[in-house]
Amino acid sequence: MDALDETVERTLLVRRSLGLSKQFVLLNDFGDAGVVYLDTDAANKEGECPVYWVGTHNMRRLADGEPMDDDFDVFEDYPAWVRKRLQDEIEHSQ
């Protein structure tokens, strides 16, 4: 299965199970290490959406419309998140 198929499957599953709003698209689920999603309602004029890496427990809060705690990182857009992940992997492998 390719990454897009997994993203669509996981997003639809979480939308059904938690009642997550359609504006959120799950990119990765790292289990205990958190969930990465983008917020399509917060797209800038170029159509780029911010990416959030949050503690898994924050997904329930997000679905319930409650504020998240401070267990999250925000990236300007998808490329910024990818750059951070690459940097982390390079540093981890050295």
LUMGUKE-254449 format. One line per 5 residues: for each residue z, y, x of N, C-alpha, C. Coordinates in steps of 0.05 Angstrom, whole numbers. Each point is the difference from the previous one (the first is absolute). Last residue first. Layout:
Z/Y/X/Z/Y/X/Z/Y/X | ... .
//
This chain:
263/194/479/3/7/28/26/-10/11 | -30/-5/-93/-13/-20/17/4/5/29 | 31/61/-68/15/-26/-3/-11/-21/19 | -43/85/-7/26/2/13/16/-26/0 | -82/3/-46/-5/3/29/27/2/15 .
3/-2/-94/-8/-26/10/-5/1/31 | 20/81/-46/23/-18/0/-7/-27/12 | -70/61/-13/19/10/21/24/-19/2 | -60/-15/-70/-12/-8/25/18/8/24 | 27/27/-86/2/-29/2/-12/-9/27 .
-9/91/-22/28/-7/5/3/-29/4 | -85/30/-26/6/9/27/29/-7/8 | -26/-16/-89/-12/-19/18/5/7/29 | 28/61/-66/16/-24/-1/-10/-21/19 | -50/78/-11/25/6/14/18/-24/1 .
-81/-6/-51/-4/0/29/25/6/17 | 6/6/-96/-3/-28/10/-6/0/30 | 51/86/-32/-22/-15/-12/-2/-27/13 | 74/60/15/-18/18/-13/-22/-14/-15 | 96/-45/14/-23/6/18/-20/16/-16 .
112/-31/-4/-24/10/-14/-21/7/21 | 95/-67/-13/-16/18/18/-25/8/-16 | 107/-41/-26/-29/2/-3/-12/18/21 | 97/-18/-39/-12/-23/15/-31/1/-5 | 71/58/-40/-14/10/24/-11/-22/17 .
8/-8/-109/19/8/21/-15/8/25 | -44/13/-98/5/-19/21/22/9/18 | -12/25/-108/-5/8/27/6/-22/20 | -33/-25/-99/24/10/13/-7/10/28 | -55/-47/-69/-1/29/0/24/13/12 .
-26/-96/-8/18/11/-20/0/30/-2 | -51/-46/66/-9/-10/-26/16/12/-23 | 27/18/89/-25/13/-6/-10/-8/-27 | 76/-44/31/6/28/-6/-25/15/-8 | -10/-87/31/12/-1/-26/6/29/-9 .
-31/-10/87/-21/-5/-19/10/-1/-29 | 57/8/78/-10/25/-11/-23/-4/-20 | 41/-71/53/17/8/-23/-10/25/-13 | -39/-31/82/-9/-15/-23/15/8/-25 | -14/72/76/16/-24/-3/-8/-14/-25 .
-76/60/40/26/2/-12/15/-26/1 | -89/64/30/11/-25/9/29/1/-9 | -95/56/-32/29/-3/3/8/-28/9 | -90/75/-4/9/-27/2/30/-1/5 | -77/74/-46/22/-6/18/7/-29/-2 .
-101/34/-20/26/-5/-12/22/-4/20 | -104/50/-10/17/-16/16/28/-1/-13 | -79/52/-29/4/-26/-12/17/-19/16 | -23/96/13/-19/-18/12/2/-29/-11 | 61/69/-26/-27/8/-10/-22/-17/12 .
94/-48/-5/-7/28/6/-28/5/-9 | 72/-73/-44/-23/4/17/-6/30/5 | 69/-52/-54/7/21/20/-23/5/19 | 0/-68/-68/4/25/-14/6/24/19 | -9/-92/30/-26/12/-7/3/27/-15 .
61/-56/72/4/13/-26/-26/15/-6 | 28/-92/63/-10/27/-1/2/10/-28 | 58/-77/65/-17/6/-23/-12/28/3 | 64/-85/49/-17/23/5/-18/4/-24 | 101/-50/23/-25/-1/-14/-15/26/7 .
85/-62/52/-9/21/-17/-28/-4/-12 | 60/-59/55/-7/24/16/-13/22/-16 | 25/-87/-36/24/15/6/-6/25/17 | -86/-35/-36/25/-13/-8/24/18/6 | -92/28/11/12/-12/23/26/-15/-6 .
-94/37/-49/27/-8/-7/11/-15/24 | -87/75/-20/14/-22/14/27/-5/-11 | -61/58/-45/-17/-7/23/11/-24/15 | 5/44/-106/15/-13/22/-20/-8/22 | -2/81/-76/-16/-23/10/16/-11/24 .
16/72/-91/9/-12/25/-17/-24/7 | -7/51/-82/-7/18/21/6/-12/28 | 20/-40/-87/-27/-6/10/-8/19/23 | 104/-30/-23/-21/17/-10/-26/-6/14 | 78/-74/-13/-8/21/18/-24/16/-11 .
58/-79/-31/-9/23/-17/-7/24/16 | 29/-91/31/18/23/0/-7/22/-19 | -53/-81/5/28/-9/3/20/22/-1 | -96/17/-5/9/-16/-22/30/-6/2 | -40/47/70/-3/16/-24/11/-15/-24 .
-7/-45/81/23/17/-1/-1/19/-24 | -73/-58/13/24/-16/-3/25/18/-3 | -83/39/23/1/-8/-28/25/-16/-7 | -15/24/90/4/24/-16/3/-7/-30 | -23/-68/61/28/8/4/6/24/-18 .
-90/-30/3/17/-20/-12/29/9/0 | -63/54/45/-3/2/-29/19/-20/-14 | -2/-2/94/11/25/-10/-2/2/-30 | -40/-74/42/29/-2/1/13/26/-11 | -93/-1/10/8/-18/-22/30/-2/-1 .
-36/48/71/-2/15/-25/8/-18/-24 | -2/-38/88/22/18/-4/-2/16/-27 | -47/-97/5/0/24/17/22/19/-8 | -5/-111/-3/0/24/-17/0/25/18 .
//
